[in-house]
Amino acid sequence: MNLIAAAIAIGLGALGAGIGNGLIVSKTVEGIARQPEAGRELRTLMFIGVALVEALPIIAVVIAFLAFFG
């Protein structure tokens, strides 16, 4: 049972991060296409957003380890 919980935690964490990263990058590209002069600022904000979203799978792995070994 712990193995199933760990797999679900990692799977949903990866799924959420993938969807979040896709939305962040697509909206950034859309914003740069509309205002090319704001590209540098939008790119910086995109990298910050992607880094925050990538924290989700890392937290999911920690929760999975706690569920499996705890």
N, C-alpha and C positions, 0 to 999 in steps of 0.2 A: 504494500500500500504506500509506503514512503517513496518507493521508486516512481510510482505513478504521479504522486504529488510533485516530486522533483522535476519530472519530465514536463508536466503541465506548467509549472512555474517558469521553467526555461523557455518552453515553446511560446507561451503567451508574452513573455518579456521580449523575445526576439521578434515576434509578430508586431507588437506595439511599436518597437523601435524602428522596424522596417517601414511601417506606415507613417510614423512620425517623421522620419528622415526624408521619405518621399515627398511629403507635404511641404516640409521646410524648403527643400531644394527647388521644388516646382514653383513655389511662391516667390522664392528669391530670383529665379530665372525670369519669371513673369515681371517682377518689379524692375529688374535690370533692363528688360526689353522695353518697358515703358519709360524709364528714366535712366539712360546709360550713364549720366554724370553722377548718379548716386550709387554706382556699382561698387566702389570701394567700401562704403559704409554698409551696404546691404550684404556684401560678402563677409565682412567682419561679424555682423550680427548672425549670419547663417552659420558660421563656424561655432559661435558661442551656443546657438540653439542646438546644433547637431551634437555638440559635446554634452549638453544637458540631457538630451534624449538618449544618448549612448550610456548614460549612467543607469538607465532602467534595466537593461539586460545584466549589468554587473550586479545590481541589487537582486535581481531574480536568481542569479547563480548563487549568491550568498544565502538567499532564502531556501533554495533547493538543497544546498549543503546542510543547512540547519534541519530541514525536513528529513533528509536522508540519514544523516549521522546523529541527529539529535534525539 
